[in-house]
Amino acid sequence: MIPKKFAPLLFGLILSGLMSLLVSGIATLRAAGLSPAFTGLWAGAWLTAWLFAFPVVLLVAPLARKAVERLTTPR
Protein backbone atom coordinates (compact mmCIF):
# COMPACT_ATOMS: atom_id res chain seq x y z
CA MET A 1 0.00 0.00 0.00
CA ILE A 2 0.99 3.61 -0.52
CA PRO A 3 1.54 5.83 2.55
CA LYS A 4 -1.19 8.45 3.24
CA LYS A 5 1.25 11.33 2.76
CA PHE A 6 1.24 10.54 -0.98
CA ALA A 7 -2.58 10.70 -1.23
CA PRO A 8 -2.68 14.11 -2.98
CA LEU A 9 -0.16 12.93 -5.60
CA LEU A 10 -2.02 9.66 -6.15
CA PHE A 11 -5.33 11.52 -6.43
CA GLY A 12 -3.81 13.87 -9.02
CA LEU A 13 -2.29 10.98 -10.94
CA ILE A 14 -5.57 9.04 -11.11
CA LEU A 15 -7.76 12.08 -11.82
CA SER A 16 -5.49 13.46 -14.54
CA GLY A 17 -5.09 10.02 -16.09
CA LEU A 18 -8.80 9.34 -16.31
CA MET A 19 -9.77 12.82 -17.48
CA SER A 20 -7.04 13.00 -20.12
CA LEU A 21 -7.99 9.49 -21.30
CA LEU A 22 -11.61 10.51 -21.74
CA VAL A 23 -10.98 13.91 -23.34
CA SER A 24 -8.26 12.66 -25.69
CA GLY A 25 -10.48 9.75 -26.72
CA ILE A 26 -13.34 12.06 -27.60
CA ALA A 27 -11.05 14.49 -29.44
CA THR A 28 -9.32 11.68 -31.35
CA LEU A 29 -12.65 10.11 -32.30
CA ARG A 30 -13.94 13.43 -33.61
CA ALA A 31 -10.73 14.13 -35.53
CA ALA A 32 -9.94 10.70 -36.96
CA GLY A 33 -13.16 8.70 -36.64
CA LEU A 34 -13.20 4.99 -35.90
CA SER A 35 -10.37 4.21 -38.29
CA PRO A 36 -8.00 1.24 -37.93
CA ALA A 37 -5.40 3.69 -36.56
CA PHE A 38 -7.73 5.01 -33.84
CA THR A 39 -6.22 3.10 -30.93
CA GLY A 40 -2.66 4.16 -31.72
CA LEU A 41 -3.67 7.77 -32.30
CA TRP A 42 -5.64 7.79 -29.05
CA ALA A 43 -2.77 6.30 -27.05
CA GLY A 44 -0.35 8.90 -28.38
CA ALA A 45 -2.78 11.74 -27.72
CA TRP A 46 -3.53 10.43 -24.22
CA LEU A 47 0.10 10.12 -23.17
CA THR A 48 0.83 13.64 -24.38
CA ALA A 49 -2.27 15.00 -22.64
CA TRP A 50 -1.42 13.17 -19.40
CA LEU A 51 2.09 14.58 -19.46
CA PHE A 52 0.57 18.06 -19.24
CA ALA A 53 -2.54 17.23 -17.19
CA PHE A 54 -0.79 15.69 -14.18
CA PRO A 55 1.28 18.72 -13.15
CA VAL A 56 -1.62 21.06 -13.95
CA VAL A 57 -3.96 19.07 -11.68
CA LEU A 58 -1.38 19.22 -8.88
CA LEU A 59 -1.13 23.01 -9.25
CA VAL A 60 -4.83 23.74 -9.72
CA ALA A 61 -6.36 21.35 -7.16
CA PRO A 62 -5.55 23.55 -4.12
CA LEU A 63 -7.06 26.57 -5.89
CA ALA A 64 -10.18 24.57 -6.73
CA ARG A 65 -10.50 23.42 -3.10
CA LYS A 66 -10.29 27.03 -1.89
CA ALA A 67 -12.89 28.13 -4.44
CA VAL A 68 -15.24 25.36 -3.31
CA GLU A 69 -14.75 26.35 0.34
CA ARG A 70 -15.69 29.96 -0.50
CA LEU A 71 -18.69 28.97 -2.60
CA THR A 72 -20.24 26.60 -0.08
CA THR A 73 -21.63 26.96 3.41
CA PRO A 74 -21.61 24.44 6.23
CA ARG A 75 -24.99 22.89 7.03
Backbone as ProteinMPNN parsed JSONL, in Angstrom:
{"seq_chain_A": "MIPKKFAPLLFGLILSGLMSLLVSGIATLRAAGLSPAFTGLWAGAWLTAWLFAFPVVLLVAPLARKAVERLTTPR", "coords_chain_A": {"N_chain_A": [[0.832, -1.186, 0.0], [0.281, 2.328, -0.412], [1.746, 5.018, 1.342], [-0.193, 7.378, 3.337], [0.664, 10.037, 3.107], [1.213, 10.453, 0.48], [-1.196, 10.689, -0.749], [-2.411, 13.065, -1.984], [-0.824, 13.28, -4.337], [-1.301, 10.794, -5.561], [-4.061, 10.977, -5.953], [-4.109, 13.123, -7.804], [-2.691, 11.929, -9.905], [-4.381, 9.778, -10.648], [-6.819, 11.14, -11.221], [-6.022, 12.967, -13.265], [-5.125, 11.149, -15.156], [-7.458, 9.659, -15.824], [-9.217, 11.696, -16.717], [-7.75, 12.858, -18.851], [-7.591, 10.64, -20.49], [-10.287, 10.239, -21.21], [-10.98, 12.75, -22.44], [-9.035, 12.973, -24.486], [-9.707, 10.723, -25.94], [-12.289, 11.34, -26.901], [-11.678, 13.631, -28.43], [-9.874, 12.531, -30.3], [-11.51, 10.665, -31.563], [-13.384, 12.377, -32.763], [-11.698, 13.742, -34.496], [-10.366, 11.783, -36.078], [-12.118, 9.7, -36.468], [-13.545, 6.351, -36.327], [-11.237, 4.792, -37.259], [-8.878, 2.277, -38.468], [-6.495, 3.063, -37.314], [-7.177, 4.281, -34.985], [-6.808, 3.46, -32.215], [-4.007, 3.603, -31.787], [-3.552, 6.31, -32.385], [-5.107, 7.468, -30.371], [-3.812, 6.534, -28.045], [-1.319, 7.821, -28.273], [-2.145, 10.509, -28.196], [-3.321, 10.544, -25.667], [-1.169, 9.979, -23.894], [0.44, 12.228, -24.307], [-1.352, 14.238, -23.494], [-1.688, 13.501, -20.801], [0.83, 13.924, -19.798], [0.894, 16.686, -19.617], [-1.43, 17.191, -18.141], [-1.183, 16.049, -15.545], [0.781, 17.574, -13.923], [-0.596, 20.016, -14.039], [-3.029, 19.479, -12.741], [-2.049, 19.004, -10.166], [-1.183, 21.564, -9.502], [-3.498, 23.13, -9.745], [-5.492, 21.97, -8.166], [-5.389, 22.721, -5.324], [-6.252, 25.394, -5.554], [-8.805, 25.043, -6.601], [-10.008, 23.685, -4.458], [-10.012, 25.731, -2.523], [-11.704, 27.57, -3.797], [-14.095, 26.119, -3.81], [-14.535, 25.937, -1.051], [-15.085, 28.618, -0.484], [-17.388, 29.022, -1.947], [-19.308, 27.465, -0.823], [-21.436, 26.643, 1.996], [-21.385, 25.656, 5.429], [-23.569, 23.116, 6.69]], "CA_chain_A": [[0.0, 0.0, 0.0], [0.991, 3.607, -0.518], [1.538, 5.827, 2.554], [-1.188, 8.451, 3.245], [1.247, 11.326, 2.755], [1.237, 10.543, -0.981], [-2.577, 10.699, -1.232], [-2.679, 14.108, -2.983], [-0.163, 12.925, -5.599], [-2.023, 9.663, -6.152], [-5.329, 11.523, -6.428], [-3.815, 13.875, -9.022], [-2.29, 10.978, -10.942], [-5.566, 9.043, -11.107], [-7.761, 12.078, -11.824], [-5.493, 13.464, -14.537], [-5.086, 10.024, -16.092], [-8.802, 9.343, -16.309], [-9.773, 12.822, -17.478], [-7.039, 12.999, -20.122], [-7.986, 9.489, -21.298], [-11.615, 10.509, -21.739], [-10.98, 13.905, -23.344], [-8.256, 12.661, -25.691], [-10.478, 9.749, -26.715], [-13.345, 12.061, -27.605], [-11.054, 14.486, -29.442], [-9.323, 11.676, -31.348], [-12.646, 10.11, -32.297], [-13.937, 13.434, -33.614], [-10.728, 14.133, -35.529], [-9.941, 10.696, -36.959], [-13.165, 8.699, -36.644], [-13.198, 4.989, -35.904], [-10.371, 4.205, -38.287], [-8.003, 1.236, -37.925], [-5.401, 3.69, -36.564], [-7.734, 5.013, -33.845], [-6.217, 3.097, -30.929], [-2.656, 4.162, -31.718], [-3.671, 7.765, -32.304], [-5.636, 7.787, -29.053], [-2.765, 6.3, -27.054], [-0.346, 8.905, -28.383], [-2.776, 11.74, -27.716], [-3.535, 10.429, -24.223], [0.1, 10.118, -23.174], [0.833, 13.635, -24.378], [-2.267, 14.995, -22.64], [-1.417, 13.171, -19.397], [2.091, 14.583, -19.462], [0.566, 18.059, -19.241], [-2.541, 17.233, -17.193], [-0.79, 15.685, -14.181], [1.282, 18.718, -13.152], [-1.621, 21.058, -13.954], [-3.956, 19.075, -11.677], [-1.382, 19.217, -8.88], [-1.127, 23.006, -9.246], [-4.825, 23.744, -9.719], [-6.356, 21.349, -7.156], [-5.546, 23.553, -4.123], [-7.065, 26.565, -5.894], [-10.184, 24.574, -6.732], [-10.502, 23.417, -3.102], [-10.289, 27.029, -1.888], [-12.891, 28.129, -4.442], [-15.244, 25.36, -3.312], [-14.754, 26.353, 0.338], [-15.686, 29.961, -0.498], [-18.691, 28.972, -2.598], [-20.243, 26.596, -0.076], [-21.634, 26.961, 3.412], [-21.614, 24.443, 6.233], [-24.991, 22.893, 7.026]], "C_chain_A": [[0.877, 1.251, 0.0], [0.719, 4.418, 0.746], [0.586, 7.002, 2.304], [-0.597, 9.771, 2.787], [1.316, 11.533, 1.236], [-0.166, 10.602, -1.59], [-2.853, 11.824, -2.233], [-2.03, 13.821, -4.343], [-0.896, 11.798, -6.313], [-3.373, 10.113, -6.698], [-5.123, 12.271, -7.744], [-3.452, 12.966, -10.184], [-3.504, 10.264, -11.53], [-6.542, 9.982, -11.819], [-7.268, 12.561, -13.184], [-5.437, 12.355, -15.581], [-6.446, 9.717, -16.683], [-9.384, 10.47, -17.159], [-9.076, 12.986, -18.828], [-7.366, 11.822, -21.048], [-9.327, 9.752, -21.973], [-11.59, 11.63, -22.785], [-10.188, 13.617, -24.619], [-8.973, 11.641, -26.557], [-11.574, 10.418, -27.524], [-12.757, 12.91, -28.729], [-10.495, 13.666, -30.6], [-10.44, 11.081, -32.194], [-13.243, 11.153, -33.245], [-12.996, 13.783, -34.762], [-10.458, 13.022, -36.547], [-11.037, 9.685, -37.258], [-12.699, 7.333, -36.156], [-12.407, 4.284, -37.008], [-9.541, 3.089, -37.656], [-6.858, 1.811, -37.079], [-5.877, 4.37, -35.284], [-7.014, 4.721, -32.534], [-4.813, 3.685, -30.764], [-2.661, 5.673, -31.615], [-4.135, 8.193, -30.918], [-4.556, 7.619, -27.982], [-1.723, 7.416, -27.082], [-0.893, 10.223, -27.86], [-2.944, 11.704, -26.205], [-2.232, 10.622, -23.458], [0.597, 11.557, -23.188], [-0.041, 14.481, -23.459], [-1.978, 14.748, -21.165], [-0.133, 13.83, -18.917], [1.85, 16.016, -18.999], [-0.471, 18.106, -18.116], [-2.099, 16.965, -15.755], [-0.219, 16.87, -13.41], [0.243, 19.84, -13.019], [-2.613, 20.734, -12.838], [-3.323, 19.321, -10.313], [-1.333, 20.699, -8.517], [-2.512, 23.619, -9.027], [-5.712, 23.187, -8.605], [-6.474, 22.189, -5.884], [-6.393, 24.806, -4.379], [-8.536, 26.184, -6.009], [-10.786, 24.279, -5.358], [-10.865, 24.718, -2.385], [-11.538, 27.668, -2.489], [-14.148, 27.427, -3.947], [-15.56, 25.755, -1.871], [-15.455, 27.708, 0.394], [-17.102, 29.955, -1.071], [-19.73, 28.146, -1.852], [-20.348, 27.062, 1.375], [-21.824, 25.655, 4.184], [-23.105, 24.314, 6.574], [-25.182, 22.758, 8.473]], "O_chain_A": [[2.052, 1.215, 0.366], [-0.43, 4.499, 1.183], [0.554, 7.558, 1.206], [-1.287, 10.557, 2.138], [1.461, 12.662, 0.768], [-0.311, 10.569, -2.812], [-3.483, 11.563, -3.258], [-2.628, 14.093, -5.384], [-1.088, 11.846, -7.528], [-3.785, 9.685, -7.776], [-5.88, 12.073, -8.695], [-3.863, 13.207, -11.319], [-3.643, 10.155, -12.748], [-7.036, 9.658, -12.899], [-8.028, 12.56, -14.152], [-5.678, 12.601, -16.763], [-6.58, 9.535, -17.894], [-9.978, 10.215, -18.206], [-9.736, 13.226, -19.839], [-7.412, 11.995, -22.266], [-9.482, 9.513, -23.17], [-12.12, 11.47, -23.885], [-10.623, 13.977, -25.712], [-8.863, 11.686, -27.783], [-11.768, 10.102, -28.698], [-13.273, 12.911, -29.846], [-10.628, 14.061, -31.758], [-10.319, 11.006, -33.417], [-13.566, 10.844, -34.392], [-13.443, 14.082, -35.87], [-10.336, 13.29, -37.742], [-10.912, 8.896, -38.195], [-11.591, 7.189, -35.638], [-12.867, 3.308, -37.601], [-9.505, 2.967, -36.432], [-6.316, 1.116, -36.22], [-5.075, 4.972, -34.57], [-6.648, 5.65, -31.815], [-4.483, 4.21, -29.701], [-1.883, 6.257, -30.862], [-3.622, 9.16, -30.355], [-4.409, 8.474, -27.11], [-1.297, 7.899, -26.033], [-0.196, 10.964, -27.167], [-2.736, 12.713, -25.531], [-2.2, 11.357, -22.472], [1.117, 12.046, -22.185], [0.462, 15.338, -22.732], [-2.017, 15.681, -20.362], [-0.03, 14.242, -17.761], [2.526, 16.501, -18.092], [-0.396, 18.966, -17.238], [-2.606, 17.605, -14.834], [-0.704, 17.153, -12.314], [0.207, 20.534, -12.003], [-2.995, 21.62, -12.074], [-3.994, 19.798, -9.398], [-1.432, 21.049, -7.341], [-2.669, 24.526, -8.21], [-6.613, 23.888, -8.144], [-7.591, 22.36, -5.395], [-7.161, 25.225, -3.513], [-9.411, 26.927, -5.562], [-11.953, 24.59, -5.118], [-11.898, 24.799, -1.722], [-12.345, 28.248, -1.762], [-15.16, 28.079, -3.692], [-16.729, 25.891, -1.509], [-16.329, 27.917, 1.236], [-17.921, 30.8, -0.709], [-20.904, 28.138, -2.222], [-19.483, 27.764, 1.897], [-22.355, 24.678, 3.656], [-23.802, 25.318, 6.724], [-26.307, 22.567, 8.932]]}, "name": "protein", "num_of_chains": 1, "seq": "MIPKKFAPLLFGLILSGLMSLLVSGIATLRAAGLSPAFTGLWAGAWLTAWLFAFPVVLLVAPLARKAVERLTTPR"}
